[in-house]
Amino acid sequence: MTDETIIRRAVADDAAALAALAERTFIDAFGARNRPEDLALHCAASYGEAIQRGEILDDALATFVAEGSGGFSGYLQLAWGTPPPDIVSARPVEIRRFYVDAPWHGRGLAQALMATAVEFAATRDADLLWLGVWEENPRGIAFYRKCGFAVVGSHVFLVGSDPQRDLLMTRSRVGAGASDGPSW
Ligand SMILES: CC(C)(COP(=O)(O)OP(=O)(O)OC[C@H]1O[C@@H](n2cnc3c(N)ncnc32)[C@H](O)[C@@H]1OP(=O)(O)O)[C@@H](O)C(=O)NCCC(=O)NCCS
């Protein structure tokens, strides 16, 4: 992460650029290991200026972008809602999306985004962060473990028509001191 990169809450005017980043980073990460027709279905349902604008304006979501001189380099989205049964918590917050553009992998931006997620969740009085990560995403799993998440179960995530197994991971350390743990 460089000094000029900032992480901020997304606004409606970010929708088009965010949609482009979101689709590109999903395809970069998972395109090679999914059928083109499943990928196309997933992208059509998930990405587009109107879709991302709706998400940015949705009170049940909080979307953050990392922005530098070259534009957006990553984003994350938190979601409030009913979690799967394996997630046991009074006030859970889901990390629904968490993506860093490939040139920024391994450079600390992901840690900065995670600190933002933890800090924002704490301001909303969350007692647990949870997420689903594809079982065939070893880098993502390793990153989340580094950030203090542990596997508590699994659920099915549909990519197009392909039912994939996502590991469910949680981290209960939310709140004061959240950003001075061993990972960042
Ligand atoms: C997941 C993601 C945000 C992590 O950010 P990052 O900058 O790559 O994270 P880091 O480099 O700090 O950490 C990744 C860890 O995985 C390790 N790793 C890399 N490739 C790996 C692999 N094939 N198998 C296992 N571990 C791997 C790295 O060595 C590193 O661990 P270390 O710091 O102990 O060496 C980023 O890789 C990304 O955006 N990936 C594509 C999208 C994605 O998968 N998002 C998550 C969806 S749930």
Ligand as a Chemical Component Dictionary entry (heavy atoms), coordinates in Angstrom:
data_LIG
# 
_chem_comp.id                   LIG 
_chem_comp.type                 NON-POLYMER 
_chem_comp.pdbx_formal_charge   0 
_chem_comp.three_letter_code    LIG 
# 
loop_
_chem_comp_atom.comp_id 
_chem_comp_atom.atom_id 
_chem_comp_atom.alt_atom_id 
_chem_comp_atom.type_symbol 
_chem_comp_atom.charge 
_chem_comp_atom.model_Cartn_x 
_chem_comp_atom.model_Cartn_y 
_chem_comp_atom.model_Cartn_z 
_chem_comp_atom.pdbx_ordinal 
LIG C1  C1  C 0 -7.648  -12.622 -0.667 1  
LIG C2  C2  C 0 -6.853  -11.325 -0.844 2  
LIG C3  C3  C 0 -7.727  -10.146 -0.463 3  
LIG C4  C4  C 0 -5.670  -11.368 0.135  4  
LIG O1  O1  O 0 -4.855  -10.243 -0.093 5  
LIG P1  P1  P 0 -3.282  -10.463 -0.318 6  
LIG O2  O2  O 0 -2.636  -9.139  -0.435 7  
LIG O3  O3  O 0 -3.126  -11.413 -1.429 8  
LIG O4  O4  O 0 -2.911  -11.140 1.081  9  
LIG P2  P2  P 0 -1.495  -11.448 1.708  10 
LIG O5  O5  O 0 -0.444  -11.564 0.631  11 
LIG O6  O6  O 0 -1.252  -10.488 2.818  12 
LIG O7  O7  O 0 -1.765  -12.846 2.367  13 
LIG C5  C5  C 0 -2.006  -13.985 1.615  14 
LIG C6  C6  C 0 -1.304  -15.158 2.244  15 
LIG O8  O8  O 0 -1.565  -16.320 1.464  16 
LIG C7  C7  C 0 -0.354  -16.933 1.139  17 
LIG N1  N1  N 0 -0.539  -17.593 -0.130 18 
LIG C8  C8  C 0 -0.334  -17.134 -1.368 19 
LIG N2  N2  N 0 -0.657  -18.052 -2.271 20 
LIG C9  C9  C 0 -1.075  -19.122 -1.579 21 
LIG C10 C10 C 0 -1.523  -20.409 -1.941 22 
LIG N3  N3  N 0 -1.610  -20.781 -3.226 23 
LIG N4  N4  N 0 -1.854  -21.288 -0.965 24 
LIG C11 C11 C 0 -1.788  -20.928 0.333  25 
LIG N5  N5  N 0 -1.368  -19.720 0.744  26 
LIG C12 C12 C 0 -1.015  -18.842 -0.202 27 
LIG C13 C13 C 0 0.656   -15.815 1.099  28 
LIG O9  O9  O 0 1.968   -16.278 1.253  29 
LIG C14 C14 C 0 0.205   -14.980 2.266  30 
LIG O10 O10 O 0 0.621   -15.523 3.514  31 
LIG P3  P3  P 0 1.968   -14.993 4.257  32 
LIG O11 O11 O 0 1.819   -13.511 4.433  33 
LIG O12 O12 O 0 1.959   -15.734 5.556  34 
LIG O13 O13 O 0 3.108   -15.342 3.371  35 
LIG C15 C15 C 0 -6.328  -11.150 -2.298 36 
LIG O14 O14 O 0 -5.412  -12.181 -2.600 37 
LIG C16 C16 C 0 -7.448  -11.166 -3.318 38 
LIG O15 O15 O 0 -8.097  -10.148 -3.524 39 
LIG N6  N6  N 0 -7.647  -12.302 -3.969 40 
LIG C17 C17 C 0 -8.647  -12.432 -5.013 41 
LIG C18 C18 C 0 -10.058 -12.252 -4.501 42 
LIG C19 C19 C 0 -10.383 -13.140 -3.334 43 
LIG O16 O16 O 0 -10.012 -14.304 -3.270 44 
LIG N7  N7  N 0 -11.132 -12.548 -2.384 45 
LIG C20 C20 C 0 -11.630 -13.261 -1.246 46 
LIG C21 C21 C 0 -12.994 -13.740 -1.610 47 
LIG S1  S1  S 0 -13.728 -14.544 -0.205 48 
# 
loop_
_chem_comp_bond.comp_id 
_chem_comp_bond.atom_id_1 
_chem_comp_bond.atom_id_2 
_chem_comp_bond.value_order 
_chem_comp_bond.pdbx_ordinal 
LIG C1  C2  SING 1  
LIG C2  C3  SING 2  
LIG C2  C4  SING 3  
LIG C2  C15 SING 4  
LIG C4  O1  SING 5  
LIG O1  P1  SING 6  
LIG P1  O2  DOUB 7  
LIG P1  O3  SING 8  
LIG P1  O4  SING 9  
LIG O4  P2  SING 10 
LIG P2  O5  DOUB 11 
LIG P2  O6  SING 12 
LIG P2  O7  SING 13 
LIG O7  C5  SING 14 
LIG C5  C6  SING 15 
LIG C6  O8  SING 16 
LIG C6  C14 SING 17 
LIG O8  C7  SING 18 
LIG C7  N1  SING 19 
LIG C7  C13 SING 20 
LIG N1  C8  SING 21 
LIG N1  C12 SING 22 
LIG C8  N2  DOUB 23 
LIG N2  C9  SING 24 
LIG C9  C10 SING 25 
LIG C9  C12 DOUB 26 
LIG C10 N3  SING 27 
LIG C10 N4  DOUB 28 
LIG N4  C11 SING 29 
LIG C11 N5  DOUB 30 
LIG N5  C12 SING 31 
LIG C13 O9  SING 32 
LIG C13 C14 SING 33 
LIG C14 O10 SING 34 
LIG O10 P3  SING 35 
LIG P3  O11 DOUB 36 
LIG P3  O12 SING 37 
LIG P3  O13 SING 38 
LIG C15 O14 SING 39 
LIG C15 C16 SING 40 
LIG C16 O15 DOUB 41 
LIG C16 N6  SING 42 
LIG N6  C17 SING 43 
LIG C17 C18 SING 44 
LIG C18 C19 SING 45 
LIG C19 O16 DOUB 46 
LIG C19 N7  SING 47 
LIG N7  C20 SING 48 
LIG C20 C21 SING 49 
LIG C21 S1  SING 50 
# 
